[in-house]
Amino acid sequence: MKMRKTITIDPVTRIEGHAKITIHLNDAGTVDEAFFHVTQLRGFEKFVEGRPFHEMPSIMARICGICPVSHLVASAKACDMLLAVRIPPTAAKLRRIINLAQIAQSHALSFFYLSSPDLLLGMDADPSQRNLIGVHKVNPELAMRGVKLRQCGQKIIEMLGGKRIHPGWVVAGGVNSPLSPQHHQQILEMLPEAIKMAEETLAWFIEKTQVFVDEIDAFGAVKTLYMSLVSEDGELETYDGPLRVINDGGEVLVDKLPSENIKSIVDEVITPNSYLKSPFYKPFGFPDGAYRVGPLPRLKIASRCGTPKADQALAHFKTLNLRSSFYYHWARLIEIIYAFEKIQSLLNEPDILSEHVRAHACPNNFEGVGVSEAPRGTLMHHYKIDKHGLITYADLVIATGHNNIAMNKGITEVARRYLKADTLTEGMLNRVEALIRTYDPCLSCSTHAFGLMPLHLQLIDNHGQVVSEVKR
């Protein structure tokens, strides 16, 4: 009698946070199913209860050191609703700029630092060389582009917010201070080179995709829905705008839905194998309502980017069969070009140096919802307060969470494609990990489910003996 076997990848490498993958084989030795297990817990939704609402942007930014600006923006938008204010136009533009800088630097981190080792050196390369140091040895220009592009985004964040990590500059009602003329000029001077480097990398990647035809096919086996913000006229949008949902064939299922009504179409379940919740599209139920968010869905959904070089790149992108998650990499590079072009455009707005950048008010609503696009996709902060302005309820639906069902479906299909239990190789397992890397999951941000994941604690004395243990 054959025994059911489990292959475990622990930890999943080159991602933000801690996770493992288990691949379950059936009696015939082929893949039955696979699961992506997020093994860390943050719990921000609970410990902010009782805090003054105006503290939320700065507190929530501490969820993550990779994309703190995304949480600043979504949280501040929720607080704007609590105040019932319309923030000054210049403040909205400055928020857009810092969020675009966040998207650019995060995309550069994902593409160059985490995924380019697979793309340049190959999925089957020696894992001791398959890293950014190995990339620099083989193609130092590519590695330096990654460093410089991320540095450009981080410098813009620092010039606006005062520091690169956890700036407290985005606040309820707007931003804390105007853009200085000096920083305005410095940012403008950095952008042409950044755009050029992003274009050169995109050209390199497009040529490189010819080597990964099989992976592109394997990573595209799962049908899902897609969701993102768009502008009122269907343009790529990262800060504000209605929600749009399309199906695998591009048919629009939801359009012009006010973003604060996101919960009318999205619900969540908690599964016993992860601290990551699983959102789904309500009308289709769980798990059939699986959908994807992030750079690939944003570009699949948007009719155009609205900047010249990004629109030119998007026209080519739209000719592809955009089901494959492998194309998240391609979409990130287009969005880096777009982000720097859009920042350039916003900096040339006549009121960008205005000193009127914050609206002041007392709480006028007991509930507020803020939605924006983070690097990894649509991000929601939902707060409720009491009459004293203290938080009584907080709920976050995080970009990586939206993709959870799709990621689990994806690794199952990739494992079925590549894994052969009798001749298991590191390259086979790396392809399963690479599917997860296409989504660039941010697990510190997204782990909020509590109480269901199996737990095994051991108390060990100084001789290495187990004194006590608890299992759940």
N, C-alpha and C positions, 0 to 999 in steps of 0.2 A: 504493500500500500504506500503510495507516494504522500509525502508530507507537504503541506502548504508552506512556502518559504517567503520571507520578507527581506528585501534589500533596503538598507538604510543609508542615506547620505546625510551625515551629521558632522559638522555643520554645513549648511549651504554657503558656499564661498562667494566673495566679491558681491555682496549685497549689503544694504544698511540694516543692521539688526541681527537677531539670532533666530534661526529656523533650521528645520530638518525636513527631509523628504523620506517617506516610506513607500516602497514599491512592492506590492503584494502579487506574488505569482500563484497561479492555479496549479492543479495537480499535474497538468501537462507541461508545466515549467514556463508557460507564457504569462505575460502581464495581465492581471485581472483588473487592478485599479491602482492608483497612486494618490498620495495625499501630501499636501504642503502644510506642515505643522509650524505655527509660530509659537515659540516657547518662552516669550517674555511678556510681561504685563506692565502697563503704565498706570492706568487708573485716574487720569486727570479729571474725568467727568465727575468723580465722587469727591475728590479732596478740594475742588474749587467751591463746593457748596458752602455758603455762609460768607464768602468773600464779596467785597464791594464790586459791582459790575465793571467799574472803570479800570479795575486791575486786570481784567480778563486778557486783553491783548498781550501784555507783557508776561503774564503767567503762562498763557497757552503757547507762546513762542518757545517756552522751555521744553515743550514736548520733544523737540528735535533740534539738533545743531546743524543739520543739513539744509532744512527748508523752514527756518523759523519765520521768515518773512511771509510765507504763505499763511501761516497761522495768525500772524499779526493782522494781515489784511482781512481774512474771513472773520476773525474775532471782532475787529474794529467795525466792520460792516454790520455785524449783529448788534453791537453797542450803538451804532448810529440809529438803528431802528428803535432801540430802547429809548433813546433821546428824542426820537421822532424829528430828526433834523435832516436837512439837505446840506451836505458839506460843501464848502466853497469849491468852485470849478478847478482852481489851481491845485487844491489839495487832492482832488480826484486824479488829476493828471500826474501828480507826484507819486501817489500811491500806485498808479499804473506803471510808472517807470521803475520803482523799486521792486514791484512784483515781476516785471519783465526781466530785470537784472537777476532776480532769484531763479527764474526759469532758465535763463541762459547759463548761469554758473552751475546749476544742478544738472542740466543736460550734459554739459561738458564733463562733469564728474562721472556721470553714468557712462557716457560713450567712451571717453578716453581712458579713464582709470579702471573701470569695471569690465567693460565689454571689448575694448579694442585688443586685448591680448588674444581673445578667441578669434577675432576678425583678422588680425595681422598674422599671428603665429599658427592659427589653425586649432580646431577643436580637439585634435589628437596630440597636440604638442606636449612636450614634457612640462608637467605642472610646476616644476621648480623654476622654469623659464617663462611660464605663461602668466605674466604679471606686467605691471607698468615698467619695471626695470628692464624686463626682457624686450618690451616694446621699444624702449629707448636705445637698446643695443642694436636692434635691427633697423629701426626707423626713427632716429632722434628728432627729425623734423616733426613727425606726427606727434610724438610724445610732448614736445615743447609747445605745439599748437594747443594741446589739451591744457597744459599748465597756464598758458597765456590767456586762453579764452575764459577759463574759470577765474583767473585773476582779474580780468576785466569786469566780469559780473560782480565779483566780490568788492572791487574798488568802488563801483557805482553805489552798491549798498552802503559801504562805509562813508562815502561822501555825502549821501543823503541822510543816513540814519545815525552817523557818529561812530559806529563800529560794525564789523562784518558779521559777527555772530550775536544773535539776540539783541538787535537794536530796539530801543523803546520808542522810536520816533513816530510810528503809526499809532494813533490814539483814537478814542471815541470822539467823533466830530471832525476828524481830519488828520493833520500831522502836526508835530510839535514845533517845527520851525521851517521857514522858507528855504528854497535853494539859493545858495550864495552865487554871485556872479563868477567868482573864481572857480568853484566846483562845476558850474554850468559850462564854462569854457574847457576845463580839463576833461570832462566827460565827452564833450563833442570831439575833442582831439583824439580820443582813444578809439572811437567807433569805426572809422574807415578800415583800420588794420584788422579789427576784430571781425568785421563783415567779410573781408577778404580771406582771412584764415578759415572761417566757417565755410565759405564757398569752396575753397581748395579741399577741405576735408570731405565735403559732400561729393565732389567729383571723384576723390579717391575711393570713397565708400561705394558709389554706384558701380565703379569698375570692379571692386572687390566682390560684389554680390554674385558675380558670375561663378565664383568658386563655391558658393553656398546654395546652389539650386536645390539640392536635396533637402537641406535644412529649411529653406524657405517653404518648401512644400509640406514638410512635416510639421512645422510650427503653425501652419494654416489650416489644420484639420478641424478646428472647432468653430461652429457657427454660434455667434452671439449677437446681441443688440449692441448699440453704441450710444453714448450720451455725452453731451458737453454743453457749455454755454455758447451762444452765438450772439452777434449783434442783432439789432432789429431787422437788418437787411441781409442776414445770413453770413456775415463776415466772421473770420476768426476773432474770438473774444477771450480775454484772459482775466478781466477784472469785474465786469458787470454786464448784465444782459439776461435774456430769457433762456430757458433750457430747451434743447431739442433732443429727441430720441429717434434713431432710425433702426431698421432691421438689417439683416445681413445683405439683403439685396438693395439697400439704399432707400427703401420706402420710409417716408416720415410717419412715425407713430404718434409723436407728441411734438408740438411746435408752439413757440411763443408762450411757453408756460413761465410765469413769474418765478424766478429762482427761489424766492422764499417759500414757494409751494412745493418744494422738492419732495417732501414727505408724502404728498398726495399720490406720487407714483413710485416711491421707493420704500421698501420695508427691509428688515434685517432678521436673520436667524442666527442663533449661536449653535455651533456644532461641537461635538465632544472632543475633537482632535486638535483644536487650535484656540489661541486667545484672540484671533482675528475674526471679527464678525463677518457674515456673508450677506451683503445687501443684494436685493433682486428687484426686478421690475414687477410691481404688484399685479397688473392685469394678467401676466403670464404665470405667476406663482413661482415657488421655489422647487427645483432648481432651474426650471425652464426659462425663468426670467433673467438668466445670466446676461450681463452686459459688460462692456469694457469702457474705460475712460482713459484720458491721457493724450499724449501727442498724436498717436495714430488715429483714435476716434475724432479728435478735434479737427484734424486735417481731412479726414474722410467725410465729416459732417459739414464743414464750412464750404461755402461756395468760392471763397477767395481769402487770401491773407490780408490784402489791402496795402501791401508794400511791394515795390517793383521787383526786387531780386527774389523775394520769397514767393511772390506770385508766379514768377517764371519757373522756379523750382517746383512749385505745387502743380503746375500744368503737367509736367512729366510724371510726378507722383500719382496723379489721378488716373493715369493710363494703366496702372498696375492693378493686379487682383489683391485688394487691400485687406484680405482676411488674415493673412499671415502675421503673427506677432513679431516675426523677424523685422518687419517694416517699421516697428517702433523706433529702431535705430535711425532709419532714414528720416522719419518724421521729426526726431529730436534735432537733427542737423538743420532741417528747414526752419524749425522754430527758433533755433539760435540766430539764424540769419534774420528772421522776422523780428525777434526781440530787439536786436541792436538797431535794425532799421526803424522800428516803431519808436524806440527811445530817441533816436535822432530826430524823428518827426515831431515828437512831443516837446523836445527841448527847443524847437523852433517856433513853438506857439507863443504869441505875443505876450500872454499873461503869465508865462511860466516862472518868472521871478517875482510875481506878486507876493506881498507879505500877508495877505489875507488867506490863511491856510487852515483855520479852525473855527468851527461853530461851537458855541457854548450853550448848554441847556441842562436842566434837571431831567430826571427820568419822566417820560410821558407815556410810555407803554410798559406793560408787564412782561412782554415777550418779544424777542428779537431773533431773526435768522439772518445769517450772513453767508453768502455763497460766492466763491471765486474759483479760478482755475489755478491749482498748484502745478508744479512741474509734472507730477504723476497723474493729474486729473482733477476732477471736480471735488471741491472741499466745502463742507458745510459745518458751521457752528450754530447751535441753537440754544438760546438761554432763556430762562424765566427768572424774574426777580420778585421780591416782596416790596411793600410800600417804602421800605428803607433803602432800596436799591441793592439788596444783598441777593446773591445767586441762590435760588432754591432748586434749580434744575439745569443741567448742562448735558447736551448730547452732541457728539461729533460723528459725522459720517466722513471718513477719510478716503482719499483717492485710492490708496492701495486696497482698502477694504472693498471698494466697488469691484475691483478686479479679482477678488478672491475665488469666486466660483469658476471664472474663466481660467485662472492659473491652475486650479486643480484639474479641470478638464484637459488643459493643455499638456501638463506633465504626464497625464495618463496616456494621451495619444503619442507623445514623443517617446515615452518608455516602450510602448507597444511597437513602435517603429524601429527602435535601435537596440533594445536590450535582448541579449541572448544569454540565458542563465548559465549555459554550459561553457561559454567563452566570454565571460564578462571582462570588459576592459575599462580603464579609467576614462577614455574618450567617450564611451557610451554614456557613462554617468555624467560626464561634463555637459553633454548635450541636453540632458534633463535639467541640470542647473542653468544652462544657457537660456532655456525657455523662460525660467523665472527672471533671469537678468534682463530679458527684453522689456519686462514691465517695470524694471528698476524699483522694486518694492521698498518702501520706507517703513520698517516694522516698528520703530519707536513711536512713530506717529499714530499707528493704526491699531494697536493692540489694546482693546478695551473690554472684550468679553471676559467674564470672570466665573470661576467656580466649577467648570466642567472638565477641563483638561486633566488627564491622568497625572498624578503627582507621586513621586517617590523620594522621601527624605531619609537620610541616614546620619546618625550622630556617631562619629568615629573618634576613638581616643588616640593618644599620642603614640600608641603602638600599632595603629592601623586596624584595630579591632572594632567591629560594629557594636556599639553599646545599645543603640535603640534605633528603630526605624518605623516609619509610617508610610503606608501606601493608600492611594485613593484610586 
